[in-house]
Amino acid sequence: MKKMLLTAALIAGGFASMNAQQALLKPGFFDNWSIGIDGGVTTPLNHSAFWGDMRGVAGLNIKKQITPVFGIGAEGLWAVNTSSWRGQVHSNTAFDSQYVGAYGTVNVVNLFKPYGEQNNVFDVDLVAGAGWGHKYQTQLPDWNYFATKVGMNLNFHASDRVTIALKPSVIWNMSDAGVNQTSAAYNVNKATFNLMAGVSIALGNGFEYVTPYDQAAIDELNERVNGLRGDLGMATAALAQSEANNAALAAQLADCRNKAQKVEVVKTTTDQLSTVRYVNFDLGKYNITASQMPNVAAVASYLKNHPNSTVIIKGYASQDGPVDVNIRLANQRAESVRTTLINKYGIPASRIKAEGQGIGHMFEEESWNRVSICTLDEPAKTTTTTKTVNK
């Protein structure tokens, strides 16, 4: 029995060490206490009538759950005085025997489940304890003895605070086992079987768990933030370029206004509209994010509004990572935009040309080179305008 208990303790300790690596917040001293009452029957295991010598037993217990697996507690059990029913020696009190002892528990359900997944409606505790046994008698001196106990608690958690349990157990009288009075031994002839039901109330706070942070997820978020910063930088550069173009156009307009007017102007112009849209991508990705879909929609809108226009899509990759991977990414990024224009916006494939250009060197900001550049072209139109302008 001692070897069995020692082996069970070693196994349980090993699992506890594994579970201890999980994220369980350390409870306070006043957390995870419970107090309960028990009631049931007790009867000798041998040399007595199992049913005839059965009598009622009542108990109290207090318990501290150290971890979701291990707990310790103290309890008292009192057997109702019914010995006189069979003409046996009995006491003058309401009880003819008692047991008061300490015990430890191992929750075998939580033992095999990681921390954070232990919200059980039903679980099982293995119980082992030791304490003081006492028999009340009138014709003989009262009888004290050392006792041990093993059993299990079949727990049903009716709520976060209330637990109902069925508690079978065996208690041995260790100091009067038919051997030398100074020895202790397990003897079925000096043991009682107990079957009890109990209700306990939880006190204080329960166990709290935290989810360890995921470094990969944090790295991904940082990458997205850096990508947004890159987009902001590109937008700022584009705004600065637009402002510079506006200033140049304003200067040209002022220059034109200051020029002398001609009486007759004959002008032949060739109009060819060409515009560019950028679709940026995350590191190592070729799927189009929600923030970039407006750029693709703008390309589709232009193609629909200009039936004769076409688009050339060139995909690029940054220098990060292996060259062969980046070449494949560049092709996939161009093809991703092409597929979206065809499948989502119904643009004919004949009006779209997509090709990967490998690693791009257009921008000093490396993240800007993870891009598909869409160049829109309208066939050239030649227009001759003749008008007369008075000075």
Contacts in CASP RR format, 6 or more apart in sequence:
PFRMAT RR
TARGET T0000
AUTHOR 0000-0000-0000
METHOD contacts of the structure
MODEL  1
MKKMLLTAALIAGGFASMNAQQALLKPGFFDNWSIGIDGGVTTPLNHSAF
WGDMRGVAGLNIKKQITPVFGIGAEGLWAVNTSSWRGQVHSNTAFDSQYV
GAYGTVNVVNLFKPYGEQNNVFDVDLVAGAGWGHKYQTQLPDWNYFATKV
GMNLNFHASDRVTIALKPSVIWNMSDAGVNQTSAAYNVNKATFNLMAGVS
IALGNGFEYVTPYDQAAIDELNERVNGLRGDLGMATAALAQSEANNAALA
AQLADCRNKAQKVEVVKTTTDQLSTVRYVNFDLGKYNITASQMPNVAAVA
SYLKNHPNSTVIIKGYASQDGPVDVNIRLANQRAESVRTTLINKYGIPAS
RIKAEGQGIGHMFEEESWNRVSICTLDEPAKTTTTTKTVNK
1 186 0 8 1.000
5 128 0 8 1.000
8 106 0 8 1.000
8 126 0 8 1.000
12 69 0 8 1.000
12 70 0 8 1.000
12 106 0 8 1.000
12 111 0 8 1.000
15 69 0 8 1.000
15 111 0 8 1.000
15 112 0 8 1.000
16 67 0 8 1.000
16 69 0 8 1.000
16 70 0 8 1.000
16 111 0 8 1.000
19 67 0 8 1.000
19 68 0 8 1.000
19 69 0 8 1.000
19 114 0 8 1.000
19 115 0 8 1.000
22 114 0 8 1.000
22 115 0 8 1.000
22 116 0 8 1.000
22 209 0 8 1.000
23 115 0 8 1.000
23 209 0 8 1.000
23 210 0 8 1.000
23 211 0 8 1.000
23 212 0 8 1.000
24 67 0 8 1.000
24 68 0 8 1.000
24 115 0 8 1.000
24 116 0 8 1.000
24 207 0 8 1.000
24 208 0 8 1.000
24 209 0 8 1.000
25 207 0 8 1.000
25 208 0 8 1.000
25 209 0 8 1.000
25 210 0 8 1.000
27 205 0 8 1.000
27 206 0 8 1.000
27 207 0 8 1.000
27 208 0 8 1.000
28 205 0 8 1.000
30 203 0 8 1.000
30 204 0 8 1.000
31 204 0 8 1.000
31 205 0 8 1.000
31 206 0 8 1.000
31 207 0 8 1.000
32 64 0 8 1.000
32 65 0 8 1.000
32 66 0 8 1.000
32 202 0 8 1.000
32 204 0 8 1.000
32 205 0 8 1.000
32 206 0 8 1.000
32 207 0 8 1.000
33 62 0 8 1.000
33 63 0 8 1.000
33 64 0 8 1.000
33 65 0 8 1.000
33 202 0 8 1.000
33 203 0 8 1.000
33 204 0 8 1.000
34 62 0 8 1.000
34 63 0 8 1.000
34 65 0 8 1.000
34 163 0 8 1.000
34 200 0 8 1.000
34 201 0 8 1.000
34 202 0 8 1.000
34 203 0 8 1.000
35 60 0 8 1.000
35 61 0 8 1.000
35 62 0 8 1.000
35 63 0 8 1.000
35 200 0 8 1.000
35 201 0 8 1.000
35 203 0 8 1.000
36 60 0 8 1.000
36 61 0 8 1.000
36 62 0 8 1.000
36 198 0 8 1.000
36 199 0 8 1.000
36 200 0 8 1.000
36 201 0 8 1.000
37 58 0 8 1.000
37 59 0 8 1.000
37 60 0 8 1.000
37 61 0 8 1.000
37 198 0 8 1.000
37 199 0 8 1.000
37 200 0 8 1.000
38 57 0 8 1.000
38 58 0 8 1.000
38 59 0 8 1.000
38 60 0 8 1.000
38 61 0 8 1.000
38 75 0 8 1.000
38 77 0 8 1.000
38 167 0 8 1.000
38 196 0 8 1.000
38 197 0 8 1.000
38 198 0 8 1.000
39 56 0 8 1.000
39 57 0 8 1.000
39 58 0 8 1.000
39 59 0 8 1.000
39 196 0 8 1.000
39 197 0 8 1.000
39 198 0 8 1.000
40 56 0 8 1.000
40 57 0 8 1.000
40 58 0 8 1.000
40 194 0 8 1.000
40 195 0 8 1.000
40 196 0 8 1.000
40 197 0 8 1.000
41 54 0 8 1.000
41 55 0 8 1.000
41 56 0 8 1.000
41 57 0 8 1.000
41 194 0 8 1.000
41 195 0 8 1.000
41 196 0 8 1.000
42 54 0 8 1.000
42 55 0 8 1.000
42 56 0 8 1.000
42 57 0 8 1.000
42 77 0 8 1.000
42 79 0 8 1.000
42 192 0 8 1.000
42 193 0 8 1.000
42 194 0 8 1.000
42 195 0 8 1.000
43 50 0 8 1.000
43 51 0 8 1.000
43 52 0 8 1.000
43 53 0 8 1.000
43 54 0 8 1.000
43 55 0 8 1.000
43 192 0 8 1.000
43 193 0 8 1.000
44 50 0 8 1.000
44 53 0 8 1.000
44 191 0 8 1.000
44 192 0 8 1.000
44 193 0 8 1.000
45 170 0 8 1.000
45 188 0 8 1.000
45 189 0 8 1.000
45 191 0 8 1.000
45 192 0 8 1.000
45 193 0 8 1.000
46 188 0 8 1.000
46 189 0 8 1.000
46 191 0 8 1.000
47 189 0 8 1.000
52 86 0 8 1.000
53 86 0 8 1.000
55 79 0 8 1.000
55 80 0 8 1.000
55 81 0 8 1.000
55 82 0 8 1.000
55 83 0 8 1.000
55 96 0 8 1.000
56 79 0 8 1.000
56 80 0 8 1.000
56 82 0 8 1.000
57 77 0 8 1.000
57 78 0 8 1.000
57 79 0 8 1.000
57 80 0 8 1.000
57 194 0 8 1.000
57 196 0 8 1.000
58 77 0 8 1.000
58 78 0 8 1.000
58 80 0 8 1.000
59 75 0 8 1.000
59 76 0 8 1.000
59 77 0 8 1.000
59 78 0 8 1.000
59 196 0 8 1.000
60 75 0 8 1.000
60 76 0 8 1.000
61 73 0 8 1.000
61 74 0 8 1.000
61 75 0 8 1.000
61 76 0 8 1.000
61 200 0 8 1.000
62 73 0 8 1.000
62 74 0 8 1.000
62 75 0 8 1.000
63 71 0 8 1.000
63 72 0 8 1.000
63 73 0 8 1.000
63 105 0 8 1.000
63 200 0 8 1.000
64 71 0 8 1.000
64 72 0 8 1.000
64 73 0 8 1.000
65 71 0 8 1.000
65 207 0 8 1.000
66 72 0 8 1.000
67 207 0 8 1.000
68 107 0 8 1.000
68 110 0 8 1.000
68 115 0 8 1.000
68 118 0 8 1.000
68 207 0 8 1.000
69 106 0 8 1.000
69 107 0 8 1.000
69 110 0 8 1.000
69 111 0 8 1.000
70 104 0 8 1.000
70 105 0 8 1.000
70 106 0 8 1.000
70 107 0 8 1.000
71 104 0 8 1.000
71 105 0 8 1.000
71 106 0 8 1.000
72 102 0 8 1.000
72 103 0 8 1.000
72 104 0 8 1.000
72 105 0 8 1.000
73 102 0 8 1.000
73 103 0 8 1.000
73 104 0 8 1.000
73 105 0 8 1.000
74 100 0 8 1.000
74 101 0 8 1.000
74 102 0 8 1.000
74 103 0 8 1.000
75 99 0 8 1.000
75 100 0 8 1.000
75 101 0 8 1.000
75 103 0 8 1.000
76 98 0 8 1.000
76 99 0 8 1.000
76 100 0 8 1.000
76 101 0 8 1.000
77 98 0 8 1.000
77 99 0 8 1.000
77 100 0 8 1.000
77 171 0 8 1.000
77 194 0 8 1.000
78 95 0 8 1.000
78 97 0 8 1.000
78 98 0 8 1.000
79 95 0 8 1.000
79 96 0 8 1.000
79 97 0 8 1.000
79 98 0 8 1.000
80 94 0 8 1.000
80 95 0 8 1.000
80 96 0 8 1.000
81 90 0 8 1.000
81 91 0 8 1.000
81 93 0 8 1.000
81 94 0 8 1.000
81 95 0 8 1.000
81 96 0 8 1.000
81 136 0 8 1.000
82 96 0 8 1.000
83 89 0 8 1.000
83 90 0 8 1.000
83 91 0 8 1.000
83 96 0 8 1.000
84 90 0 8 1.000
89 137 0 8 1.000
89 138 0 8 1.000
89 139 0 8 1.000
89 140 0 8 1.000
90 96 0 8 1.000
90 137 0 8 1.000
90 138 0 8 1.000
91 135 0 8 1.000
91 136 0 8 1.000
91 137 0 8 1.000
91 138 0 8 1.000
92 136 0 8 1.000
92 138 0 8 1.000
93 136 0 8 1.000
95 136 0 8 1.000
96 135 0 8 1.000
96 136 0 8 1.000
96 137 0 8 1.000
97 133 0 8 1.000
97 134 0 8 1.000
97 135 0 8 1.000
97 136 0 8 1.000
98 133 0 8 1.000
98 134 0 8 1.000
98 136 0 8 1.000
99 131 0 8 1.000
99 132 0 8 1.000
99 133 0 8 1.000
99 134 0 8 1.000
99 147 0 8 1.000
99 149 0 8 1.000
99 171 0 8 1.000
100 131 0 8 1.000
100 132 0 8 1.000
100 133 0 8 1.000
100 134 0 8 1.000
101 129 0 8 1.000
101 130 0 8 1.000
101 131 0 8 1.000
101 132 0 8 1.000
101 147 0 8 1.000
101 149 0 8 1.000
102 129 0 8 1.000
102 130 0 8 1.000
102 131 0 8 1.000
103 127 0 8 1.000
103 128 0 8 1.000
103 129 0 8 1.000
103 130 0 8 1.000
103 149 0 8 1.000
104 127 0 8 1.000
104 128 0 8 1.000
104 129 0 8 1.000
105 125 0 8 1.000
105 126 0 8 1.000
105 127 0 8 1.000
105 153 0 8 1.000
106 125 0 8 1.000
106 126 0 8 1.000
107 123 0 8 1.000
107 124 0 8 1.000
107 125 0 8 1.000
108 123 0 8 1.000
108 124 0 8 1.000
108 125 0 8 1.000
108 126 0 8 1.000
109 118 0 8 1.000
109 120 0 8 1.000
109 122 0 8 1.000
109 123 0 8 1.000
109 124 0 8 1.000
110 118 0 8 1.000
110 120 0 8 1.000
110 123 0 8 1.000
115 209 0 8 1.000
116 209 0 8 1.000
118 207 0 8 1.000
120 157 0 8 1.000
121 156 0 8 1.000
121 157 0 8 1.000
122 154 0 8 1.000
122 155 0 8 1.000
122 156 0 8 1.000
122 157 0 8 1.000
123 155 0 8 1.000
123 157 0 8 1.000
124 152 0 8 1.000
124 153 0 8 1.000
124 154 0 8 1.000
124 155 0 8 1.000
125 152 0 8 1.000
125 153 0 8 1.000
125 155 0 8 1.000
126 151 0 8 1.000
126 152 0 8 1.000
127 149 0 8 1.000
127 150 0 8 1.000
127 151 0 8 1.000
127 152 0 8 1.000
127 153 0 8 1.000
127 167 0 8 1.000
127 169 0 8 1.000
128 148 0 8 1.000
128 149 0 8 1.000
128 150 0 8 1.000
128 151 0 8 1.000
129 148 0 8 1.000
129 149 0 8 1.000
129 150 0 8 1.000
130 146 0 8 1.000
130 147 0 8 1.000
130 148 0 8 1.000
130 149 0 8 1.000
131 146 0 8 1.000
131 147 0 8 1.000
131 148 0 8 1.000
131 149 0 8 1.000
132 144 0 8 1.000
132 145 0 8 1.000
132 146 0 8 1.000
132 147 0 8 1.000
133 144 0 8 1.000
133 145 0 8 1.000
133 146 0 8 1.000
133 147 0 8 1.000
133 173 0 8 1.000
134 142 0 8 1.000
134 143 0 8 1.000
134 144 0 8 1.000
134 145 0 8 1.000
135 142 0 8 1.000
135 143 0 8 1.000
135 145 0 8 1.000
136 142 0 8 1.000
137 143 0 8 1.000
145 173 0 8 1.000
145 174 0 8 1.000
145 175 0 8 1.000
145 176 0 8 1.000
146 173 0 8 1.000
146 174 0 8 1.000
146 175 0 8 1.000
146 184 0 8 1.000
147 171 0 8 1.000
147 172 0 8 1.000
147 173 0 8 1.000
147 174 0 8 1.000
148 171 0 8 1.000
148 172 0 8 1.000
148 174 0 8 1.000
148 186 0 8 1.000
149 169 0 8 1.000
149 170 0 8 1.000
149 171 0 8 1.000
149 172 0 8 1.000
150 169 0 8 1.000
150 170 0 8 1.000
151 167 0 8 1.000
151 168 0 8 1.000
151 169 0 8 1.000
151 170 0 8 1.000
152 167 0 8 1.000
152 168 0 8 1.000
152 169 0 8 1.000
153 165 0 8 1.000
153 166 0 8 1.000
153 167 0 8 1.000
154 165 0 8 1.000
154 166 0 8 1.000
154 167 0 8 1.000
155 163 0 8 1.000
155 164 0 8 1.000
155 165 0 8 1.000
156 163 0 8 1.000
156 164 0 8 1.000
156 165 0 8 1.000
157 163 0 8 1.000
158 164 0 8 1.000
160 202 0 8 1.000
161 201 0 8 1.000
161 202 0 8 1.000
162 199 0 8 1.000
162 200 0 8 1.000
162 201 0 8 1.000
162 202 0 8 1.000
163 199 0 8 1.000
163 200 0 8 1.000
163 202 0 8 1.000
164 197 0 8 1.000
164 198 0 8 1.000
164 199 0 8 1.000
165 197 0 8 1.000
165 198 0 8 1.000
165 199 0 8 1.000
165 200 0 8 1.000
166 195 0 8 1.000
166 196 0 8 1.000
166 197 0 8 1.000
166 198 0 8 1.000
167 194 0 8 1.000
167 195 0 8 1.000
167 196 0 8 1.000
167 197 0 8 1.000
167 198 0 8 1.000
168 193 0 8 1.000
168 194 0 8 1.000
168 195 0 8 1.000
168 196 0 8 1.000
169 193 0 8 1.000
169 194 0 8 1.000
169 196 0 8 1.000
170 191 0 8 1.000
170 192 0 8 1.000
170 193 0 8 1.000
170 194 0 8 1.000
171 191 0 8 1.000
171 192 0 8 1.000
171 194 0 8 1.000
172 186 0 8 1.000
172 187 0 8 1.000
172 190 0 8 1.000
172 191 0 8 1.000
173 187 0 8 1.000
173 190 0 8 1.000
173 191 0 8 1.000
174 184 0 8 1.000
174 185 0 8 1.000
174 186 0 8 1.000
175 181 0 8 1.000
175 184 0 8 1.000
176 190 0 8 1.000
177 183 0 8 1.000
177 184 0 8 1.000
177 185 0 8 1.000
177 186 0 8 1.000
177 187 0 8 1.000
177 189 0 8 1.000
177 190 0 8 1.000
178 185 0 8 1.000
178 187 0 8 1.000
178 189 0 8 1.000
178 190 0 8 1.000
179 185 0 8 1.000
179 187 0 8 1.000
223 282 0 8 1.000
223 283 0 8 1.000
224 282 0 8 1.000
226 367 0 8 1.000
227 280 0 8 1.000
227 282 0 8 1.000
227 367 0 8 1.000
228 291 0 8 1.000
230 280 0 8 1.000
230 365 0 8 1.000
230 367 0 8 1.000
230 368 0 8 1.000
231 280 0 8 1.000
231 291 0 8 1.000
233 365 0 8 1.000
234 278 0 8 1.000
234 280 0 8 1.000
234 363 0 8 1.000
234 365 0 8 1.000
234 368 0 8 1.000
260 391 0 8 1.000
261 389 0 8 1.000
261 390 0 8 1.000
261 391 0 8 1.000
262 389 0 8 1.000
263 388 0 8 1.000
263 389 0 8 1.000
263 390 0 8 1.000
263 391 0 8 1.000
264 386 0 8 1.000
264 387 0 8 1.000
264 388 0 8 1.000
264 389 0 8 1.000
265 385 0 8 1.000
265 386 0 8 1.000
265 387 0 8 1.000
265 388 0 8 1.000
265 389 0 8 1.000
266 384 0 8 1.000
266 385 0 8 1.000
266 386 0 8 1.000
267 384 0 8 1.000
267 385 0 8 1.000
267 386 0 8 1.000
268 382 0 8 1.000
268 383 0 8 1.000
268 384 0 8 1.000
268 385 0 8 1.000
269 382 0 8 1.000
269 383 0 8 1.000
269 384 0 8 1.000
269 385 0 8 1.000
270 380 0 8 1.000
270 381 0 8 1.000
270 382 0 8 1.000
270 383 0 8 1.000
271 378 0 8 1.000
271 380 0 8 1.000
271 381 0 8 1.000
271 382 0 8 1.000
271 383 0 8 1.000
272 377 0 8 1.000
272 378 0 8 1.000
272 379 0 8 1.000
272 380 0 8 1.000
272 381 0 8 1.000
273 306 0 8 1.000
273 309 0 8 1.000
273 376 0 8 1.000
273 377 0 8 1.000
273 378 0 8 1.000
274 375 0 8 1.000
274 376 0 8 1.000
274 377 0 8 1.000
274 378 0 8 1.000
275 302 0 8 1.000
275 375 0 8 1.000
275 376 0 8 1.000
276 373 0 8 1.000
276 374 0 8 1.000
276 375 0 8 1.000
276 376 0 8 1.000
277 295 0 8 1.000
277 296 0 8 1.000
277 298 0 8 1.000
277 299 0 8 1.000
277 373 0 8 1.000
277 374 0 8 1.000
277 376 0 8 1.000
278 295 0 8 1.000
278 371 0 8 1.000
278 372 0 8 1.000
278 373 0 8 1.000
278 374 0 8 1.000
279 288 0 8 1.000
279 292 0 8 1.000
279 295 0 8 1.000
279 296 0 8 1.000
279 333 0 8 1.000
279 337 0 8 1.000
279 371 0 8 1.000
279 372 0 8 1.000
279 374 0 8 1.000
280 292 0 8 1.000
280 367 0 8 1.000
280 368 0 8 1.000
280 370 0 8 1.000
280 371 0 8 1.000
281 287 0 8 1.000
281 288 0 8 1.000
281 289 0 8 1.000
281 292 0 8 1.000
281 329 0 8 1.000
281 333 0 8 1.000
281 370 0 8 1.000
281 371 0 8 1.000
281 372 0 8 1.000
282 289 0 8 1.000
282 370 0 8 1.000
283 318 0 8 1.000
283 320 0 8 1.000
283 367 0 8 1.000
283 370 0 8 1.000
284 317 0 8 1.000
284 320 0 8 1.000
284 325 0 8 1.000
284 329 0 8 1.000
284 370 0 8 1.000
286 329 0 8 1.000
286 332 0 8 1.000
286 333 0 8 1.000
286 335 0 8 1.000
286 336 0 8 1.000
287 336 0 8 1.000
288 296 0 8 1.000
288 336 0 8 1.000
288 337 0 8 1.000
288 340 0 8 1.000
295 374 0 8 1.000
296 337 0 8 1.000
296 340 0 8 1.000
296 341 0 8 1.000
296 344 0 8 1.000
296 345 0 8 1.000
297 345 0 8 1.000
299 311 0 8 1.000
299 337 0 8 1.000
299 341 0 8 1.000
299 374 0 8 1.000
299 376 0 8 1.000
300 341 0 8 1.000
300 344 0 8 1.000
300 345 0 8 1.000
300 346 0 8 1.000
300 347 0 8 1.000
302 309 0 8 1.000
302 376 0 8 1.000
303 309 0 8 1.000
303 310 0 8 1.000
303 311 0 8 1.000
303 341 0 8 1.000
303 345 0 8 1.000
303 347 0 8 1.000
303 351 0 8 1.000
303 376 0 8 1.000
304 345 0 8 1.000
304 347 0 8 1.000
306 376 0 8 1.000
306 378 0 8 1.000
308 378 0 8 1.000
308 379 0 8 1.000
309 351 0 8 1.000
309 376 0 8 1.000
309 377 0 8 1.000
309 378 0 8 1.000
309 379 0 8 1.000
310 351 0 8 1.000
310 352 0 8 1.000
310 353 0 8 1.000
310 376 0 8 1.000
310 377 0 8 1.000
311 341 0 8 1.000
311 351 0 8 1.000
311 352 0 8 1.000
311 353 0 8 1.000
311 374 0 8 1.000
311 375 0 8 1.000
311 376 0 8 1.000
311 377 0 8 1.000
312 353 0 8 1.000
312 355 0 8 1.000
312 374 0 8 1.000
312 375 0 8 1.000
312 377 0 8 1.000
313 334 0 8 1.000
313 337 0 8 1.000
313 338 0 8 1.000
313 352 0 8 1.000
313 353 0 8 1.000
313 354 0 8 1.000
313 355 0 8 1.000
313 372 0 8 1.000
313 373 0 8 1.000
313 374 0 8 1.000
314 334 0 8 1.000
314 354 0 8 1.000
314 355 0 8 1.000
314 356 0 8 1.000
314 357 0 8 1.000
314 372 0 8 1.000
314 373 0 8 1.000
314 375 0 8 1.000
315 330 0 8 1.000
315 331 0 8 1.000
315 333 0 8 1.000
315 334 0 8 1.000
315 354 0 8 1.000
315 355 0 8 1.000
315 356 0 8 1.000
315 357 0 8 1.000
315 358 0 8 1.000
315 371 0 8 1.000
315 372 0 8 1.000
315 373 0 8 1.000
316 330 0 8 1.000
316 333 0 8 1.000
316 356 0 8 1.000
316 357 0 8 1.000
316 358 0 8 1.000
316 359 0 8 1.000
316 360 0 8 1.000
316 362 0 8 1.000
316 369 0 8 1.000
316 370 0 8 1.000
316 371 0 8 1.000
316 372 0 8 1.000
316 373 0 8 1.000
317 326 0 8 1.000
317 327 0 8 1.000
317 329 0 8 1.000
317 330 0 8 1.000
317 333 0 8 1.000
317 358 0 8 1.000
317 359 0 8 1.000
317 360 0 8 1.000
317 369 0 8 1.000
317 370 0 8 1.000
318 326 0 8 1.000
318 359 0 8 1.000
318 360 0 8 1.000
318 366 0 8 1.000
318 367 0 8 1.000
318 369 0 8 1.000
318 370 0 8 1.000
319 326 0 8 1.000
319 359 0 8 1.000
319 360 0 8 1.000
319 366 0 8 1.000
319 369 0 8 1.000
320 326 0 8 1.000
320 366 0 8 1.000
323 359 0 8 1.000
326 358 0 8 1.000
326 359 0 8 1.000
327 356 0 8 1.000
327 358 0 8 1.000
327 359 0 8 1.000
329 370 0 8 1.000
330 356 0 8 1.000
330 357 0 8 1.000
330 358 0 8 1.000
330 359 0 8 1.000
330 360 0 8 1.000
331 355 0 8 1.000
331 356 0 8 1.000
331 358 0 8 1.000
333 356 0 8 1.000
333 370 0 8 1.000
333 371 0 8 1.000
333 372 0 8 1.000
334 354 0 8 1.000
334 355 0 8 1.000
334 356 0 8 1.000
334 357 0 8 1.000
334 372 0 8 1.000
335 354 0 8 1.000
336 372 0 8 1.000
337 354 0 8 1.000
337 372 0 8 1.000
337 374 0 8 1.000
338 349 0 8 1.000
338 352 0 8 1.000
338 354 0 8 1.000
341 347 0 8 1.000
341 352 0 8 1.000
342 348 0 8 1.000
342 349 0 8 1.000
342 352 0 8 1.000
359 369 0 8 1.000
360 369 0 8 1.000
361 369 0 8 1.000
362 368 0 8 1.000
362 369 0 8 1.000
362 371 0 8 1.000
363 369 0 8 1.000
END
